[in-house]
Amino acid sequence: MTSFRKILVPVDFSEHSDLALQRAAALSRSCEAPLTIVYVNEPLMLAVPEGYTIFTEAQLSRMFDWLQERLETAKRAATAAGALSVQALMLHGFADGEIQRLATEGNFDLIVMGTHGRRGLSHALLGSVTERVVRTAPCPVLSVRAPGTA
């Protein structure tokens, strides 16, 4: 089995990413590799009849505080599961591109990601960040899907 030196685990705080985080923590422990957890905050603008609206500064501040708390919770969970040297980051941009950029610039040699296992119309409409990362990543990607998902 290949021994990994640096493991990246993108999270979106879903059940699927929680499972991926647990798998990444186990790999971190067995390979004695540091683990980096990343959440990518994607830009969001809403179309309204008068144009576009974005969040207010106060709303953004509350949202970022909440996301930071979720990242700290994920970091504690990974540490409790035995991961070594856990770091948590929040990036801003489009998830697949930011994950690929971080993996390249950070010299990660494994990405562990959860996948929702969508098919058909929901996959066509929503796409798959994991699928796009698999195609563009500079290193292997381990895709973790929850049991019972098709």
C-alpha positions as CSV (number, residue, x, y, z in Angstrom):
1,M,0.0,0.0,0.0
2,T,1.2,3.5,-0.8
3,S,2.1,5.6,2.2
4,F,0.7,9.1,1.8
5,R,2.6,12.1,3.1
6,K,-0.1,14.8,3.0
7,I,-3.9,14.2,2.9
8,L,-6.5,16.8,1.9
9,V,-10.2,16.4,2.7
10,P,-12.7,18.9,1.4
11,V,-15.9,19.1,3.4
12,D,-19.3,20.5,2.9
13,F,-20.6,19.4,6.3
14,S,-22.9,16.7,4.8
15,E,-23.2,13.1,5.9
16,H,-21.0,12.2,2.9
17,S,-18.2,14.5,3.8
18,D,-18.4,13.4,7.5
19,L,-17.8,9.8,6.3
20,A,-14.9,11.0,4.1
21,L,-13.4,12.9,7.0
22,Q,-13.5,9.7,9.1
23,R,-11.8,7.7,6.3
24,A,-9.2,10.5,5.9
25,A,-8.5,10.5,9.7
26,A,-8.0,6.7,9.6
27,L,-5.6,7.1,6.7
28,S,-3.8,10.0,8.4
29,R,-3.3,7.8,11.5
30,S,-2.1,4.7,9.6
31,C,0.2,6.7,7.3
32,E,1.3,9.1,10.0
33,A,0.4,11.9,7.5
34,P,-0.8,15.4,8.4
35,L,-4.5,16.1,7.4
36,T,-5.8,19.3,6.0
37,I,-9.6,19.9,6.1
38,V,-10.9,22.5,3.6
39,Y,-14.3,24.1,3.1
40,V,-14.7,26.2,0.0
41,N,-17.3,29.0,0.3
42,E,-18.7,29.4,-3.2
43,P,-19.9,32.9,-4.4
44,L,-23.7,33.2,-4.2
45,M,-25.8,35.8,-5.9
46,L,-29.5,35.7,-6.1
47,A,-31.4,37.0,-9.1
48,V,-34.4,39.2,-8.2
49,P,-36.6,41.4,-10.5
50,E,-34.5,44.5,-9.8
51,G,-31.2,42.8,-10.5
52,Y,-29.0,40.7,-8.2
53,T,-28.7,40.7,-4.5
54,I,-25.9,39.5,-2.3
55,F,-25.5,39.0,1.5
56,T,-25.0,42.1,3.7
57,E,-21.8,42.5,5.6
58,A,-23.5,41.5,8.8
59,Q,-25.0,38.4,7.2
60,L,-21.7,37.4,5.7
61,S,-19.9,37.8,9.1
62,R,-22.5,35.6,10.8
63,M,-22.2,33.0,8.1
64,F,-18.4,32.9,8.2
65,D,-18.4,32.6,12.0
66,W,-20.8,29.7,11.7
67,L,-18.7,28.1,9.0
68,Q,-15.6,28.5,11.1
69,E,-17.3,26.8,14.0
70,R,-18.3,23.9,11.7
71,L,-14.6,23.6,10.6
72,E,-13.4,23.6,14.2
73,T,-16.0,20.8,14.9
74,A,-14.7,18.8,11.9
75,K,-11.1,19.4,13.2
76,R,-12.0,18.1,16.6
77,A,-13.7,15.0,15.1
78,A,-10.7,14.2,12.9
79,T,-8.4,14.6,15.9
80,A,-10.6,12.3,18.0
81,A,-10.6,9.8,15.2
82,G,-6.8,9.7,15.4
83,A,-5.7,12.0,12.6
84,L,-2.3,13.6,13.0
85,S,-1.5,17.3,12.8
86,V,-5.0,18.5,11.7
87,Q,-5.3,21.9,10.0
88,A,-8.6,23.5,8.9
89,L,-8.9,26.1,6.1
90,M,-11.7,28.1,4.6
91,L,-11.2,29.2,1.0
92,H,-13.4,31.3,-1.3
93,G,-14.1,30.6,-4.9
94,F,-15.5,27.7,-7.0
95,A,-15.0,24.4,-5.1
96,D,-13.4,22.2,-7.7
97,G,-10.9,24.9,-8.8
98,E,-9.9,25.8,-5.3
99,I,-9.5,22.2,-4.2
100,Q,-7.3,21.5,-7.3
101,R,-5.3,24.6,-6.7
102,L,-4.7,23.8,-3.0
103,A,-3.8,20.2,-3.8
104,T,-1.2,21.4,-6.3
105,E,0.3,24.3,-4.4
106,G,0.3,22.3,-1.1
107,N,1.9,19.2,-2.7
108,F,-0.9,16.9,-1.4
109,D,-0.6,13.3,-2.5
110,L,-4.1,12.2,-1.7
111,I,-7.5,13.9,-1.7
112,V,-10.4,12.1,0.2
113,M,-13.9,13.4,-0.7
114,G,-17.4,12.4,0.0
115,T,-19.8,12.1,-2.9
116,H,-23.6,12.2,-2.9
117,G,-23.9,9.6,-5.6
118,R,-26.4,11.6,-7.7
119,R,-27.5,10.2,-11.0
120,G,-29.7,11.3,-13.9
121,L,-31.3,14.7,-13.8
122,S,-30.1,15.7,-10.4
123,H,-26.5,15.0,-11.5
124,A,-27.0,16.8,-14.7
125,L,-28.4,19.9,-13.0
126,L,-26.2,20.0,-9.9
127,G,-23.0,18.4,-11.4
128,S,-20.5,16.8,-9.1
129,V,-17.6,18.6,-7.5
130,T,-16.0,15.3,-6.7
131,E,-16.3,14.2,-10.3
132,R,-14.6,17.4,-11.5
133,V,-11.9,17.1,-8.9
134,V,-11.2,13.5,-10.0
135,R,-10.7,14.8,-13.5
136,T,-8.3,17.7,-12.6
137,A,-6.5,16.7,-9.4
138,P,-2.7,16.4,-9.4
139,C,-2.9,13.3,-7.2
140,P,-5.2,10.3,-6.5
141,V,-8.7,11.0,-5.2
142,L,-10.5,8.6,-2.9
143,S,-14.3,9.1,-3.3
144,V,-16.3,8.0,-0.3
145,R,-20.0,7.4,-0.7
146,A,-22.5,6.7,2.1
147,P,-23.8,3.1,2.3
148,G,-27.2,2.7,0.6
149,T,-26.7,5.5,-1.9
150,A,-27.0,4.6,-5.5
